[in-house]
């Protein structure tokens, strides 16, 4: 009888686990769709800008640098960014130097 109780407990967990896996899959797909959209939006913006540079203020540089640091340079290089990782990290280095 103990075996049947354990088996019953496993049966109760499976639907919940399956539901969680489906939810996680949906969330992942949704996030991927958002990323694909934002990458395409960035490509279009870069096409519109051409060789023009966008000047960022200190706050904007710091915000991009903080977010970019969590991602890492290789991810940023692949993300088709409007602002280069070098621009963000150089701007942050300048901001830090001024505050010290």
C-alpha positions in Angstrom: 0.0 0.0 0.0 2.9 2.4 0.7 3.9 2.0 -3.0 0.4 3.1 -4.2 0.5 6.2 -1.9 3.9 7.1 -3.3 2.6 6.5 -6.8 -0.5 8.7 -6.1 1.8 11.5 -4.9 3.8 11.3 -8.1 0.7 11.5 -10.2 -0.4 14.7 -8.4 3.0 16.3 -9.0 3.2 15.5 -12.7 0.3 17.8 -13.8 1.7 20.7 -11.7 5.2 20.1 -13.1 3.8 20.0 -16.6 1.9 23.2 -16.0 5.1 24.9 -14.7 7.1 23.7 -17.7 4.4 24.9 -20.1 4.4 28.3 -18.4 8.2 28.6 -18.4 8.2 27.7 -22.1 5.6 30.3 -22.9 7.5 33.0 -20.9 10.7 32.0 -22.7 9.0 32.2 -26.2 7.5 35.6 -25.3 10.9 36.9 -24.1 12.5 35.7 -27.3 9.8 37.4 -29.4 10.4 40.7 -27.6 14.2 40.4 -28.1 13.7 39.7 -31.8 11.4 42.7 -32.1 13.8 45.0 -30.3 16.8 43.8 -32.4 14.9 44.5 -35.6 13.9 47.9 -34.2 17.5 48.7 -33.5 18.5 47.6 -37.0 16.0 50.0 -38.5 17.1 52.8 -36.2 20.7 52.2 -37.2 19.7 52.3 -40.9 17.9 55.6 -40.4 20.8 57.1 -38.5 23.5 56.1 -41.0 26.8 57.4 -39.8 25.3 60.1 -37.5 26.3 59.8 -33.9 23.9 60.1 -31.0 25.3 61.9 -28.0 24.3 60.5 -24.7 24.2 62.4 -21.5 25.8 61.1 -18.3 22.7 59.5 -17.0 22.0 57.7 -20.3 25.6 56.4 -20.5 25.5 55.1 -16.9 22.1 53.3 -17.5 23.4 51.6 -20.6 26.7 50.7 -19.0 25.0 49.2 -15.9 22.7 47.0 -18.0 25.5 46.1 -20.5 27.8 45.0 -17.7 25.3 42.3 -16.7 25.2 41.1 -20.3 28.8 41.1 -21.1 30.7 42.4 -24.2 30.1 39.3 -26.4 26.4 39.4 -25.9 26.3 43.2 -26.6 28.3 42.7 -29.8 25.8 40.2 -31.0 22.8 42.3 -30.0 23.1 44.7 -32.9 23.2 47.7 -30.6 22.8 51.3 -31.7 25.5 52.2 -29.2 28.7 50.2 -29.1 29.8 48.5 -25.9 33.1 50.4 -26.1 31.1 53.7 -26.1 29.1 52.7 -23.0 32.1 51.4 -21.1 34.3 54.4 -22.0 31.5 56.7 -21.0 31.2 55.0 -17.7 34.9 55.1 -17.0 34.8 58.8 -17.6 31.9 59.2 -15.3 33.6 57.2 -12.6 36.8 59.2 -13.0 34.9 62.5 -12.6 33.1 61.4 -9.5 36.3 60.2 -7.7 
